[in-house]
Amino acid sequence: MENKKILVIDDDISLCQSLKIGLEKEGAAVLLANSGLDGIRLMYEERPDLVLLDVRMPEMNGWETCKQIRMLSSVPIIMLTSLNSNDDVVKGLENGADDFVSKPFSRKVLIARIKALLRRNKEDSKPAEIYQDPYLQINLSSRRVAVLENPVSLSSTEYKLLAYLYTNAGQVMTYNDILVNVWGWDYNGGPESIHVYISQLRKKLEADPKKPLYLFNDHGVGYTFVKRR
């Protein structure tokens, strides 16, 4: 976490200060905002490497703040929440979140999740590649994705998943391959996480998410990206 800039957006001032102390001990530079609007302003001015975002805040809640941040950047976002239902998780993913940590949380667990997400978000070292057909455009060097030339906002995990499948286009990547290369060796989740993110990608990229042309599932095995020419 050394030299990483982390933005904490939470209206709980004491929690913000506690997080600041803990994260600075890990070598991070910490920015604090106590409202969604202030968080978006700092996001624009400081361009942090990761955002910790509370769900329940007055005026602009975490869902809306997350959505607004995602319009500016693919920065990793971890939502801090006491809401744990599947609907809440899906809502967060739809608005661009990458991970969730339930309150109250262990500082050690939170720091481990932050480090894991930062590792997964490292720039892809593969040569620049550009994919373009009349409908979909992917530029790995600029990390830009567009549909019908209109930019598409993706979370860092959505982008990393798409980039991994695209750079292995035409091959069925197994669930295990995807989990290791996108989520990392230390991730304890299963294929369910992949299914959720593929569903979000299809909604954003496919003309008809129920009849995908790019992101195909080989049931029980994995997913593949198909180039259209």
N, C-alpha and C positions, 0 to 999 in steps of 0.2 A: 504493500500500500504506500510505499515510500514515494513522495513527490506527487501523489495523486490528489486531485482537488475534489472534495465531496461537499455537496450542497444538502443541508438538512432543512426540510420545510415542515414545521410542526408548530402549532399554537401553544404547546406546552413548553414554556420557557425553561423550566427546570430540567426537563428531559433533553432539550436542545443542548443545554450546558453540559449535562452528563455525557451525551454523545460526543460533544466537541472534545472533552477531556480524554475520553477513551480512544477516539479516532486519532487525535494528535499524538497519543502515545505510540500509535502504530506508524507514525510518520506522515500522516495525511494532513493536508491543509483543509480546514473546515470552514464553510460558509454557513451562516444561519439566517433563516427567514421564518417569521412567525405568522405568515399569511400566504395564501396562494399567489396573490398579486405580487408581493415582494419576492416570492420565490421565482416567478416567471421573469421578473426584472433582473434578478441576480443570474438566472440561467442565461439570459441574453447577454449580459455584460461580462460574465466570468467564464462561461463555457466549461462547467465542471466535468469531471470524468465519470461521476456517478451521482445519482440523486436518491436521498431517503425521503419519502413523502408520506405524511400522515393522511389518512382517509377523512377523518371527522374534523373538519375545520369550519369556522363560521364564514359567511359571505361566499367564498369560493371553496367548495369541498375538494378533497383529493382527487376524485374522479375527473372533475372538470380541469383541475390544475394539470393532471397527468396528460389529458387530451391536448391542452394548450402547449405544454412542453414538447409533446411529440410532434407538433407542427413545426417546431424550431430545430429539433435534433433527434438523433437516434440514441442519445445518451442512455446508459442502463438506468432503470428506475426500479427501486425496491419500495413497495408500499408497506407502511407500518399500520397494522389494523387489528381491531378486536373483532372484526367481522370475518367469519370463517366458512360461510356456506359456499357451495359450488357456484351458485349464482353470483355471489360477490367476486369470486375469483375470475369467472368468465367476464364479468363486467370490467374488472381491472385490466384483463388481457385485451379486451376490445378497445379500451382507451389507451393502450400502449405500455402497460406495466410489464416488467420482466420477471419479477419475483415478489413473494409476499412473506412477511414475517409477522407473526401474531403477537399482540401485546397481551400480557407482559412478556418480555423476551429476555433471554440470556445474552449478555453483551458478547460473550465468546461465540455464541451461535451466530449472532448478527455479523460480527467481524468475519467469521468464516464464510458466511454467505456473500458478503461484500467482496472478499478476496477471490472467491470462486467466480463471481460474475465479472470482475475486472479481468481475470485470466481469460475467460471466454471471449471477452470483448477486444482482445488484442487485434491489431490490424492484420488482415490476411496477408501472408507473405508470398502468396502466389502471384505470378505476373498479371498485369492488368488485362482484363478481358471485357469485351463488350458484346452483348447479345441484343439483336434488334429484329423484330418482325413488325408487320403493320399494326399490331395491337400492343405488344409488350416490349419494353426496353429495360435492360439491366446493364449498368456500368459498374464493374467491381472496383475500378481505380478511384472513382469519385463516390462510391457507395450510394449511387442514385438509382432509383427504380421508378419507372413511369408506365402508365397505361394510356394508350392513345395520346402520348406525349404530355400527359398531365402527371406531375410528380405524385408519387404514392408515399405516404408517411408510414414507415415501419419501425417497430421497436428494435433494439439491438439484437434481441434473440430471434425475432422474426427474420431480420435481415441475415443473420448468421446462418439460420436454417436454410433460407432460400439460396444463399451463396454456396453453401456446402452441396446442396442437391444440384444446383446449376453447374458447378465445376465438375460434377460427376454425372453430367447429363447422359441419359440413355442407360444408365446402370441402376439396378435396384439396390439402394443402400438399406441395409438391415436396420431394424430398430436399435440394435446395440451399437452399430457403427455411428448412427445419428446421435445417440445419447453421448457417446464418448467424444465425438468431434465437435458437437455443438454445446452440450451441457457440461462435459468434462468427466474425467475418471471418478471424481469424488461425488458425483450426483447420485442420489439414492432413488430417484423417481423411476417410473417405467414408461412404456409406450403411450400411456394415457396423456402424458405431457406433450408428446409429439402430435398426437391426434388433435389436441386443442389448438396448438400453434398452426398446424396445417389448415385447420378449419378457418382460422383467422386470415391466413395468407390467401386461401381460396376466395374468401369474401372480398379481399382487397384487390386481387389480381385476375381472377377468372371472370369472364363475362357472365357465366352461369355457374356458381359454385357447386351446384348439384350435378353438373355435367362438365367436370374439369377437362381442360385441354393441355395443361402444363404439369400439374401436380397429381400424379397417379399413385394409388395405394395398391400394392400387391399384398392382399389380405393375409395377415399372419406372418408376413416377412418384413416389409418395409415400404419405402416410398421411392419414386423416381421422378426426375424432371425430364420432360420431353420437349425438345426444340421443335418449333413449328416453322416451316419454310414454305 
